[in-house]
Amino acid sequence: MNFLLKSWGIISMLMAFISTDIDAQNPNWSPPNGSNHQYSANVIATIKLSDVASDHASDVVAFFKGNQIKGLGNSISLGNGLYRHFITIYANQPIDTLKIKVYHHDTDQVYEVLHPFIFEAQKITGTLDIPYVINIYPDNNAPIGLLPVPPQQTIQGLPFVAFDMFPYLIQPDGYPVDWTYTPNPNLNVSFQGSVLHVSGVTGFTGQTHLIVRATEESAMAYTRAPGERYVPQTEFFAEVSIPFHVTPLYAAPLWQPVIPSQGIVLGGQFAAVSLHNYENQYPGPFIKYDYVPVIAESSPAEPKPSWEVIGNFGASMSVITKLNYTPKYQFHHEDDVLAAFVGNEVRGLAIKNSINGLYYLQVAGNATGGDTIMLKFYSGALKKVLTLGATFLYQPYAILGDDVAPIVHEFAPFVPMIPDTAVAAGITTMPVQIINPDFVGSMDFRFMAMDPLYPLYLRDETTATFCVVADSSELSAYYQDADDDGLGNAQFSIMSCGLPEGYVTNDDDCNDADPLNSGVTILFTENSGVLNDGQICSEFTTFVSVQQPAMQYVWNYGQTTQSFQSNPSLTIQYSVTVTFNTGCVLADTATLEVEGTVVRNSQNSGFGTLRNILECIDEGGTVTYDFPNTTTTLLTAELPIQKNVTIAGTPAAKPEISLDFNAALHGFVIGPNKTLTLNNVDLNIANGSSQKTVSGQGSLTIAGSTQINTQ
C-alpha cells in the first residue's frame, strides 16, 4: 500500500469507490459537497472500541458541524487485518470545532466521540504508521483515570492545605463522580465535593500515603435518544496514592529583644536595624522578614476637606498614578481623595479607580505650563491630610504614566527597606529610607519574623515607632534591658520620642546578657568543619570576641578590642578582662582546639581523629599517630580521600586502621587523581564479603611493612 503515501487524490478515489458498498446496516450518511466549502483538511484515523482496535471494512467515520456532515470516510485495508480511515473534511472557516460519530459494524451501534475535533485548514492529521486514534466506548461510558498528585507537606499541628481533586481527574465523559478514600490511621480526612481536607492525627510526624478513589456514579439512568433511556453497565473507578508529610514542630521566630523605636532630629538619619540581632529563637536556615505600616486614626481626627477646582483654564495634563503608604499598603477608604495644588489653588481632584486601584488625575492649567504641582491626599483611614512637596511641573497636554506603568507617589514619610525573599543569617540589615525630608512626626510599623514555609503559623510580631522632631530636647535616651533585670545597658542606647518596649531609663547594667551579671563569654566565629564549635583546622581564620560591649578589653595576647582575627596553628587558650563603664570588671577564658597532623583519638570521627585530620591536612601532607597513647583508628563509615596524603608509622611502631563492614558500606574512597600512601600502617578488615576496602578513581600505594589482615 505504499502508493497510499504518494497522493491524497488516489486515496480519495479509493474512498469514494468503497463508500458505494457500505453495509446495509450503516446509517447511510451522505458525503458533503466539497465545492460548497472554502477550506479542507485530511485525517488518517483508526478506531478503538474500549481501547481495542476495530478493523472492519464496514466501520464508518463521520465529522459533523451541528447536524451537517463535514467529512465522511470508510475503512481501507492495509493487509494483515489492519484498516485505516481516510477522510477529507470541509469547513467555511480556517479553524472550526467539529464532532465525530462512528458507525461500528460489530456492535451495529452509532457512537458519538466524546472529544471534539479541531479543524485546521490544509492540515493532515495522522499518518499510516501513527494514525489519529478515535476512541469509542459502549454506551459512551469511558474509563476514567487520575493523574499523580504532588506530595503534600505541613508542620505538626497545622492542617494540610485543602485542594480540589477534580483537576487531576481524567474523564472523557461527563458522568457524576463520587470521591472516597481508604482510611489512614495517621490522617484525618474528609471530602467536601471534590475538595480534599486532610490533617495529621495528634502526635503523628513523618510520611504516609492516602489512597483516593474516584468512582463514576453509573447507577443513574442517562438519556440515549429521545424516548429511550439506558443504564451504563460498567462502573469505572480510578485510584491515586498521595504522599503526605508532617514535619515535627520546631520553634517559631521570636523577637527577643524587640526591635526598638527610634527618634531623630529633623535632617538626621535613622540607624539601620540588624534584624537578626532581635530575632533569637528560630532554628531554620532561612527566615522571612516583613512589615506593614500601622494604620490608625490621627488624634485629633481631621475632617474630610471640601476641595474644589475653581476657575476656567485653557489646558490640562493627565497623571495616572498609584499612591503608596509604603509599598506594603495602598489606601482604600471610601473618603480617600487626591488633590493637585498650585500654591493654595486646587487644580485637580481624583478618587481611586475601583477596578485597578489607580488614580486618574486631570490637572488644569494654562497653555504655557511651568507651574509647580504639589499633591495632597486625604486618607479616610488615617483621618489626616498627607502632603507631598513639589512633585512635578505642569506640562499642558502631557500624559504622565499609564495603566501598566503608573507614576508611583509615596506618601509615607519613611520606608523600612527589607528584602522581599527569605534570607540567611547575617544579611538582614534594614535601613530606614527617609522619603519626605521635611516631615516632623511619627509613624508606627509592625514587623514580622516568619518561617518561609509556614509564614501564617510560625511567626512573631513586634511594633516600633520611628519619629522625627524639630529639636533634640524632644527626644530622650533609653537603654536596652535585654535580660529583663530592670537595669539598662549603657552600650545599647537609643533616642526616642517615648519609652520603647524592652528599654529602661537607667544605664546601670554591668552585663546585660545575664540577669545576675555573672560573667562575660568568649565566642569563636568560624566555619572550619562544624560551625563555631571551638575546633578549627590549622591556621584557619577565626574571629575571637566577647558579646558584651564594654569600656575596655584586655586580652592575654595584647589585643584591646572587643573582637579580633586569629589564625592559630596550634591549640590555644584565650583570656579576656572586660571593664564596663559602670566600673565593674568581668573575665573569661576559653580554649580553641586546632587540628594538627597527629592522630590523638582512635574513634571514627571527632577532634583528633584520622577523619578530621584528613579533612584539614594540606595537599601532600603526612599523618602520624601519637604513639604510644594512640595507636589505632576504628572506622565505622567510609573514609573519603580527597588529597594526596600519606599515613605513616615506623617498623617498630605501626598504627592499625580497623574497618568493620558490619557498620561501613565502603572502606577508603579515593578521589580522582589522588593517591593514598600507607607506610608502615596495618589494615584490619572485619566482616567483609563483597565490600571493597579501597574504591574510587584514585590509587593506593603500600610502603614499608604494611600488612592487610582479614577476619
C-alpha positions, 0 to 999 in steps of 0.5 A: 500500500505504499502508493497510499503515501504518494497522493491524497487524490488516489486515496480519495478515489479509493474512498469514494469507490468503497463508500458505494458498498457500505453495509446495509446496516450503516446509517447511510450518511451522505458525503458533503459537497466539497465545492460548497466549502472554502477550506479542507483538511485530511485525517488518517484515523483508526478506531478503538472500541474500549481501547481495542482496535476495530478493523472492519471494512464496514466501520464508518467515520463521520465529522459533523458541524451541528447536524451537517456532515463535514467529512465522511470516510470508510475503512481501507485495508492495509493487509494483515487485518489492519484498516485505516480511515481516510477522510477529507473534511470541509469547513467555511472557516480556517479553524472550526470545532467539529464532532465525530460519530462512528458507525461500528459494524460489530456492535451495529451501534452509532457512537458519538466521540466524546472529544471534539475535533479541531479543524485546521485548514490544509492540515493532515492529521495522522499518518499510516504508521501513527494514525489519529486514534478515535476512541469509542466506548459502549454506551459512551461510558469511558474509563476514567483515570487520575493523574499523580498528585504532588506530595503534600507537606505541613508542620505538626499541628497545622492542617494540610492545605485543602485542594480540589481533586477534580483537576487531576481527574481524567474523564472523557465523559461527563458522568457524576463522580463520587470521591472516597478514600481508604482510611489512614490511621495517621490522617484525618480526612474528609471530602467536601465535593471534590475538595480534599481536607486532610490533617495529621492525627495528634502526635503523628510526624513523618510520611504516609500515603492516602489512597483516593478513589474516584468512582463514576456514579453509573447507577443513574439512568442517562438519556440515549435518544429521545424516548429511550433511556439506558443504564451504563453497565460498567462502573469505572473507578480510578485510584491515586496514592498521595504522599503526605508529610508532617514535619515535627514542630520546631520553634517559631521566630521570636523577637527577643529583644524587640526591635526598638523605636527610634527618634531623630532630629529633623535632617538626621538619619535613622540607624539601620536595624540588624534584624537578626540581632532581635530575632533569637529563637528560630532554628531554620536556615532561612527566615522571612522578614516583613512589615506593614505600616500601622494604620490608625486614626490621627488624634485629633481626627481631621475632617474630610476637606471640601476641595474644589477646582475653581476657575476656567483654564485653557489646558490640562495634563493627565497623571495616572498614578498609584499612591503608596503608604509604603509599598506594603499598603495602598489606601482604600477608604471610601473618603480617600481623595487626591488633590493637585495644588498650585500654591493654595489653588486646587487644580485637580481632584481624583478618587481611586479607580475601583477596578485597578486601584489607580488614580486618574488625575486631570490637572488644569492649567494654562497653555504655557505650563511651568507651574509647580504641582504639589499633591495632597491626599486625604486618607479616610483611614488615617483621618489626616491630610498627607502632603507631598512637596513639589512633585512635578511641573505642569506640562499642558497636554502631557500624559504622565504614566499609564495603566501598566506603568503608573507614576508611583507617589509615596506618601509615607514619610519613611520606608523600612527597606527589607528584602522581599525573599527569605534570607540567611543569617547575617544579611538582614540589615534594614535601613530606614529610607527617609522619603519626605525630608521635611516631615516632623512626626511619627509613624508606627510599623509592625514587623514580622519574623516568619518561617518561609514555609509556614509564614501564617503559623510560625511567626512573631510580631513586634511594633516600633515607632520611628519619629522625627522632631524639630529639636533634640530636647524632644527626644530622650535616651533609653537603654536596652534591658535585654535580660529583663533585670530592670537595669539598662545597658549603657552600650545599647542606647537609643533616642526616642520620642517615648519609652520603647518596649524592652528599654529602661531609663537607667544605664546601670547594667554591668552585663546585660546578657545575664540577669545576675551579671555573672560573667562575660563569654568568649565566642569563636566565629568560624566555619572550619568543619562544624560551625563555631564549635571551638575546633578549627583546622590549622591556621584557619581564620577565626574571629575571637570576641566577647558579646558584651560591649564594654569600656575596655578589653584586655586580652592575654595576647595584647589585643584591646578590642572587643573582637579580633582575627586569629589564625592559630596553628596550634591549640590555644587558650584565650583570656579576656578582662572586660571593664564596663563603664559602670566600673565593674570588671568581668573575665573569661577564658576559653580554649580553641582546639586546632587540628594538627597532623597527629592522630590523638583519638582512635574513634571514627570521627571527632577532634583528633581523629584520622577523619578530621585530620584528613579533612584539614591536612594540606595537599601532600601532607603526612599523618602520624599517630601519637604513639604510644597513647594512640595507636589505632583508628576504628572506622565505622563509615567510609573514609573519603580521600580527597588529597594526596596524603600519606599515613605513616608509622615506623617498623617498630611502631605501626598504627592499625586502621580497623574497618568493620563492614558490619557498620561501613558500606565502603572502606577508603574512597579515593578521589580522582587523581589522588593517591593514598600512601600507607607506610608502615600502617596495618589494615584490619578488615572485619566482616567483609564479603563483597565490600571493597576496602579501597574504591574510587578513581584514585590509587593506593600505594603500600610502603614499608611493612604494611600488612592487610589482615582479614577476619 
